[in-house]
Amino acid sequence: MSDAALEVIRRYNWPGNVRQLEHMVQRLMITGHDPEIAATEVEAVLGAASTGAAPTHGNDGGTLAESVARHVRRYFELHGDELPPSGVYQRIMREVEAPLLDIALEYSGGNQLRCAELLGINRNTLRKKTNELDISVTRRRKLM
């Protein structure tokens, strides 16, 4: 990793603990084409939190599609004249999927069957995705 990439990693808050760090490093190693991982690659994987940009909360009047479009465009712009490393689709889907699953679990009280029905997916698919995305599933009271 470049010194700048290591600095981005040091500055990041790591809400997902060491396992999140491990998954990120593995992803960077698999998707990287150069011998050294650049800061832009780390920032792209970590998203807006690593660059200090404020997250979009939907209060800007824009749609979800517009917010995603802004994020994807910024991701490509981070790479300047070069294309980003392959695997863009998986990285973007992970960034959208993780909060969707986490919030749906929160609002379904951690009930995986209810959450899977809410999302319109199979319960086994939900379990697989929560494991892949390192989402903690605990039974709790619904917020509603």
Secondary structure by P-SEA (a helix, b strand, c coil): ccaaaaaaaaaccccccaaaaaaaaaaaaaacccccccaaaaaaaacccccccccccccccccaaaaaaaaaaaaaaaacccccccaaaaaaaaaaaaaaaaaaaaaacccaaaaaaaacccaaaaaaaaaaabbbbbbbbbcc
